[in-house]
């Protein structure tokens, strides 16, 4: 087992320890996030097929809270953003040809980039739709991103992907 793999496993374990702390946080009222059939997400199917012992959908709760918190900061007062996530494929993959227990470890390589597909609607204070659309968030160079590679947590690449999209601001979603 190389040093990088051990570090990724350690970061994943540390991220699980932060879940109880996140559960007590309140969510902003100007952003709503929901998942459209998460049981059909690429990530869900991949985990169930390749690493069933790692099947855990807590990452969905963490990402939902993260999106709500980050997006609420960029919205002007009175506006509301509704996001429906239609697919997620987290960075990395399981490599079943590796001997156990490595077959159950998510391997992060540049050939396994993060992907998030979503639909969104941005509403003004009166409820009128200002902007709407679909986005396929991708980052094939995710391992070169200094922010994602310097932060910790098993969702750092997905969070960096979302931050890049949200950083554009409400006028350029």
C-alpha positions in Angstrom: 0.0 0.0 0.0 1.5 3.3 -1.0 1.6 6.5 1.0 -1.1 8.2 -1.1 -3.6 5.4 -0.7 -3.1 5.3 3.0 -3.6 9.1 3.2 -6.8 8.9 1.2 -8.1 6.2 3.5 -7.2 8.3 6.5 -8.9 11.4 5.1 -12.0 9.3 4.5 -12.1 8.1 8.1 -11.6 11.7 9.3 -14.5 12.9 7.2 -16.8 10.4 8.8 -15.9 11.8 12.2 -17.1 15.3 11.1 -20.6 14.1 10.2 -22.1 14.4 13.7 -20.8 18.0 13.9 -22.5 18.9 10.5 -25.8 17.4 11.5 -26.5 20.1 14.0 -25.9 23.0 11.5 -28.9 24.8 10.2 -29.5 25.1 6.5 -30.0 28.5 4.8 -33.6 29.2 3.5 -32.6 30.7 0.2 -31.1 27.5 -1.3 -32.8 24.1 -1.7 -31.0 21.0 -2.9 -32.7 17.7 -3.6 -31.5 14.5 -5.3 -33.4 12.9 -8.2 -33.3 9.2 -7.7 -29.9 8.8 -5.9 -30.3 5.1 -6.1 -29.6 5.4 -9.8 -26.5 7.7 -9.4 -23.3 6.4 -11.0 -21.7 6.6 -7.6 -24.3 4.5 -5.9 -24.3 1.8 -8.6 -20.5 1.7 -8.6 -20.2 1.3 -4.9 -22.9 -1.4 -4.7 -21.2 -3.3 -7.5 -17.5 -2.9 -6.7 -17.3 -2.2 -3.0 -20.6 -3.2 -1.3 -18.9 -3.1 2.2 -18.3 0.7 1.5 -22.0 1.4 0.6 -22.7 4.6 2.5 -24.9 7.4 1.3 -23.8 9.9 4.0 -21.8 11.7 1.4 -25.2 12.9 -0.1 -26.0 14.6 3.2 -22.6 16.2 3.4 -22.8 17.5 -0.2 -26.3 18.8 0.3 -25.3 20.8 3.4 -22.2 22.0 1.6 -24.1 23.2 -1.5 -26.7 25.0 0.6 -24.2 26.7 2.7 -21.9 27.8 -0.1 -24.6 28.8 -2.6 -26.5 30.9 0.1 -23.4 33.1 0.5 -23.4 34.2 -3.2 -27.1 35.0 -3.6 -28.3 38.6 -3.2 -31.1 39.1 -0.6 -34.5 37.8 -1.7 -33.2 35.4 -4.4 -33.7 31.7 -4.1 -31.8 28.9 -5.8 -33.3 25.5 -6.3 -31.0 22.7 -7.3 -31.8 19.1 -8.4 -28.8 16.9 -8.6 -29.4 14.2 -11.2 -26.1 12.2 -11.1 -22.9 12.1 -9.1 -19.7 10.1 -9.8 -17.2 10.9 -7.1 -13.5 11.2 -7.9 -11.6 7.9 -7.8 -12.8 4.4 -8.3 -12.5 0.9 -6.8 -10.2 -1.4 -8.6 -11.6 -4.9 -8.0 -8.6 -6.7 -9.5 -6.5 -5.5 -6.6 -6.1 -8.1 -3.8 -8.4 -7.6 -0.7 -8.5 -5.3 1.2 -7.2 -2.9 -1.5 -10.1 -3.8 -3.7 -12.4 -2.0 -1.2 -10.3 1.2 -1.2 -11.2 4.1 -3.5 -8.2 4.8 -5.7 -7.7 8.4 -6.8 -6.2 8.8 -10.3 -6.6 11.4 -12.9 -8.5 8.8 -15.1 -11.4 8.9 -12.5 -12.4 12.5 -12.4 -15.4 13.8 -10.3 -18.7 14.4 -12.2 -21.9 16.1 -11.0 -24.9 16.6 -13.2 -27.7 19.0 -12.0 -30.6 21.2 -13.0 -31.2 24.6 -11.3 -33.6 27.4 -11.1 -32.8 30.9 -9.8 -35.8 32.9 -8.5 -36.1 36.6 -7.7 -37.9 37.8 -4.5 -41.3 37.7 -6.2 -40.8 34.0 -7.3 -40.2 34.7 -10.9 -37.5 32.5 -12.6 -34.5 34.6 -13.4 -32.3 31.9 -14.8 -32.5 28.1 -15.2 -30.6 25.4 -16.9 -28.7 22.1 -16.6 -25.1 21.7 -15.9 -22.6 18.9 -16.3 -19.8 19.8 -13.9 -16.5 18.2 -14.9 -12.9 18.7 -14.0 -10.5 16.4 -15.9 -7.6 18.2 -14.3 -8.9 17.8 -10.8 -5.7 16.4 -9.4 -3.9 19.6 -10.5 -6.2 21.9 -8.6 -4.2 23.3 -5.8 -7.3 24.0 -3.6 -8.6 20.5 -3.9 -5.3 18.8 -3.4 -4.3 20.9 -0.4 -7.6 20.4 1.4 -8.6 17.2 3.2 -11.7 15.1 3.3 -13.1 12.5 1.0 -15.3 15.0 -0.8 -12.6 17.6 -1.5 -12.7 17.1 -5.3 -16.5 17.3 -5.5 -16.6 20.4 -3.3 -13.9 22.1 -5.4 -16.0 21.2 -8.5 -19.1 22.8 -6.9 -17.1 25.8 -5.7 -15.8 26.5 -9.2 -19.4 26.5 -10.5 -20.8 28.7 -7.7 -17.8 31.1 -7.8 -19.2 32.4 -11.1 -22.0 34.0 -9.1 -25.8 34.1 -9.8 -25.4 36.0 -13.1 -23.3 33.2 -14.6 -24.7 30.0 -13.2 
